[in-house]
Amino acid sequence: MVRESRIVAELLLADVDDAAWKAAIIDDNCLQKTRPATARRVAQAIRQRLARLPSPFWRALCDGDEQFATQLAFCAALVRNRLLLEFLEVVVADAFVVQAETLKPWQWEEFLEERSSRDPAIARWSASTRKKIRQVAFRMLYEVGLIADNHHRQIQPLIVRDDVLTLLEHHHLDRIRRCLLALRPR
C-alpha cells in the first residue's frame, strides 16, 4: 500500500486534527476506496505503522521515488509487525543460507506453530485467518522484491537501497537494518 502510505504520511506531516483526518479519509476519499469502512480500516492500519517511525521517514516516503517509498513502507510494516519481522529473520534468511529457490506455504504454517508456543493467541487463530495473514505477508514480500512472483514464490535477494539503510541507522532501527542486510545479495 505504497500509494496509500504516501497519502497518510502527508496527513501525519501536516499534523491534521481528527476532523481533518476524517474529512480527508472519509469525505474526500483520498485513499480511493470503494467503502468508507475500508478507507477507515486501511488508513488506521497505515497510520499505526507509520506512527512507529520518526517523521523523517514520513517525509522520505512522500518525497522519494517508487522504489525508495516501497522499501520505506516495508520498513514501517516490519516495525509494526514483529511476526513478519521474525519470519524474515528466521525463515527467509535461512532460505538464502540453504539456497532454497522458493518459499512454501507450509513454511509459514510451521513458523506460526513454533511461534504459538510463545504466544498462545496465535494458536487460536482460525485456518482462514492464518491463510489470509500468509497471503498478505507473501504479497508484501512480492511488492518489495523478495519474491519474484506471488504465485510460485521464487525468492530472490533484496536490493536494499543505501539511503534506506542510512535512514534506519541514523534513527537507531538496528534490528530492521540487520534484517534487511541479511536479505541482500551475497
C-alpha positions as CSV (number, residue, x, y, z in Angstrom):
1,M,0.0,0.0,0.0
2,V,2.7,2.4,-1.0
3,R,0.4,5.0,-2.6
4,E,-1.9,5.0,0.4
5,S,1.2,5.2,2.7
6,R,2.3,8.3,0.9
7,I,-1.1,9.9,1.5
8,V,-1.2,9.0,5.2
9,A,2.4,10.3,5.6
10,E,1.3,13.6,4.2
11,L,-1.5,13.8,6.7
12,L,0.8,12.9,9.5
13,L,3.3,15.6,8.4
14,A,0.5,18.1,8.3
15,D,-0.4,17.1,11.9
16,V,-4.1,17.2,11.0
17,D,-6.7,17.0,13.8
18,D,-9.3,14.3,14.0
19,A,-11.9,16.3,12.0
20,A,-9.4,17.0,9.1
21,W,-8.3,13.3,9.2
22,K,-11.9,12.2,8.9
23,A,-12.6,14.7,6.1
24,A,-9.6,13.5,4.1
25,I,-10.1,9.8,4.6
26,I,-13.9,9.6,4.5
27,D,-15.4,12.7,2.9
28,D,-12.7,13.3,0.3
29,N,-11.9,9.6,-0.1
30,C,-8.2,10.4,-0.6
31,L,-7.3,6.7,-0.5
32,Q,-9.8,6.0,-3.2
33,K,-11.5,3.1,-1.5
34,T,-15.0,1.9,-2.5
35,R,-16.4,1.9,1.0
36,P,-15.8,4.3,3.9
37,A,-15.2,1.4,6.3
38,T,-12.4,0.1,4.1
39,A,-10.9,3.6,3.8
40,R,-11.0,3.9,7.6
41,R,-9.5,0.5,8.2
42,V,-6.7,1.0,5.7
43,A,-5.9,4.5,6.9
44,Q,-5.8,3.3,10.5
45,A,-3.5,0.4,9.7
46,I,-1.1,2.6,7.8
47,R,-1.2,5.3,10.5
48,Q,-0.3,2.7,13.1
49,R,2.6,1.5,11.0
50,L,4.0,5.0,10.3
51,A,3.4,6.3,13.8
52,R,6.2,3.9,15.0
53,L,8.7,5.7,12.7
54,P,10.3,9.1,13.2
55,S,8.9,11.9,11.0
56,P,11.9,11.9,8.6
57,F,10.7,8.6,7.4
58,W,7.3,10.2,6.6
59,R,9.0,13.0,4.6
60,A,11.2,10.5,2.7
61,L,8.2,8.3,2.0
62,C,6.4,11.3,0.4
63,D,9.3,12.7,-1.5
64,G,11.1,9.5,-2.6
65,D,10.9,7.6,-5.8
66,E,8.7,4.5,-6.0
67,Q,11.4,2.0,-5.0
68,F,12.5,4.1,-2.1
69,A,8.9,4.6,-0.9
70,T,8.2,0.9,-1.3
71,Q,11.2,0.0,0.9
72,L,10.2,2.6,3.5
73,A,6.6,1.3,3.6
74,F,8.0,-2.2,4.0
75,C,10.2,-1.0,6.9
76,A,7.1,0.6,8.5
77,A,5.3,-2.8,8.2
78,L,8.3,-4.5,9.8
79,V,8.4,-2.1,12.7
80,R,4.7,-2.6,13.4
81,N,4.6,-6.4,12.8
82,R,7.1,-8.4,14.8
83,L,5.7,-11.6,13.4
84,L,6.6,-10.6,9.9
85,L,10.0,-9.4,11.0
86,E,10.7,-12.7,12.7
87,F,9.6,-14.6,9.7
88,L,12.1,-12.8,7.6
89,E,14.8,-13.2,10.2
90,V,14.2,-16.9,10.7
91,V,12.6,-18.5,7.6
92,V,13.6,-16.2,4.7
93,A,17.1,-15.5,5.8
94,D,17.6,-19.3,6.3
95,A,16.2,-19.9,2.9
96,F,19.1,-17.8,1.5
97,V,21.6,-19.6,3.5
98,V,20.5,-23.0,2.3
99,Q,19.9,-21.6,-1.2
100,A,16.3,-22.6,-1.4
101,E,14.5,-21.5,-4.6
102,T,11.1,-20.8,-3.2
103,L,9.0,-20.1,-0.1
104,K,6.3,-22.7,0.5
105,P,3.0,-22.1,2.4
106,W,3.9,-24.8,4.8
107,Q,6.9,-22.7,5.9
108,W,4.6,-20.0,7.1
109,E,2.4,-22.6,8.9
110,E,5.4,-24.2,10.6
111,F,6.7,-20.8,11.6
112,L,3.3,-19.9,13.2
113,E,3.2,-23.3,15.0
114,E,6.6,-22.6,16.5
115,R,5.6,-19.0,17.5
116,S,2.3,-20.1,19.0
117,S,4.3,-21.7,21.9
118,R,5.4,-18.2,22.8
119,D,2.1,-16.5,22.0
120,P,-1.0,-18.7,22.7
121,A,-3.2,-16.2,20.8
122,I,-1.6,-17.5,17.6
123,A,-2.8,-21.0,18.4
124,R,-6.4,-19.7,18.5
125,W,-6.3,-18.2,15.0
126,S,-8.6,-19.9,12.6
127,A,-7.3,-21.6,9.4
128,S,-8.8,-18.8,7.3
129,T,-7.0,-16.1,9.4
130,R,-3.7,-17.9,9.1
131,K,-4.2,-18.2,5.4
132,K,-5.1,-14.5,5.0
133,I,-2.2,-13.3,7.0
134,R,0.1,-15.5,4.9
135,Q,-1.3,-14.1,1.7
136,V,-0.7,-10.6,2.9
137,A,2.8,-11.3,4.1
138,F,3.7,-13.0,0.9
139,R,2.2,-10.2,-1.1
140,M,4.4,-7.7,0.8
141,L,7.4,-9.8,0.0
142,Y,6.5,-9.8,-3.6
143,E,5.9,-6.0,-3.7
144,V,9.2,-5.2,-2.1
145,G,11.0,-7.6,-4.4
146,L,11.9,-10.6,-2.2
147,I,9.9,-13.0,-4.2
148,A,9.9,-12.8,-8.0
149,D,6.3,-13.8,-8.5
150,N,3.5,-14.2,-6.0
151,H,2.3,-17.5,-7.4
152,H,5.4,-19.6,-7.4
153,R,7.1,-17.5,-4.6
154,Q,10.6,-17.8,-6.1
155,I,12.8,-16.0,-3.7
156,Q,15.5,-13.5,-4.7
157,P,17.9,-11.3,-2.8
158,L,16.5,-7.8,-1.8
159,I,18.4,-4.9,-3.3
160,V,18.2,-2.6,-0.3
161,R,18.9,1.0,-1.1
162,D,21.8,2.6,0.8
163,D,19.6,5.6,1.6
164,V,17.1,3.3,3.3
165,L,19.9,1.7,5.3
166,T,21.3,5.1,6.2
167,L,17.9,6.3,7.5
168,L,17.5,3.2,9.6
169,E,20.9,3.5,11.0
170,H,20.5,7.2,11.7
171,H,17.3,6.6,13.7
172,H,18.7,3.5,15.5
173,L,16.4,1.0,13.9
174,D,19.1,-1.6,14.1
175,R,17.0,-4.7,14.1
176,I,15.2,-3.7,10.9
177,R,18.5,-2.7,9.3
178,R,20.2,-6.1,10.3
179,C,17.2,-8.0,8.9
180,L,17.3,-6.2,5.6
181,L,21.1,-6.7,5.3
182,A,20.6,-10.4,5.8
183,L,18.3,-10.4,2.7
184,R,20.8,-8.7,0.4
185,P,22.7,-10.5,-2.4
186,R,25.8,-12.3,-1.1
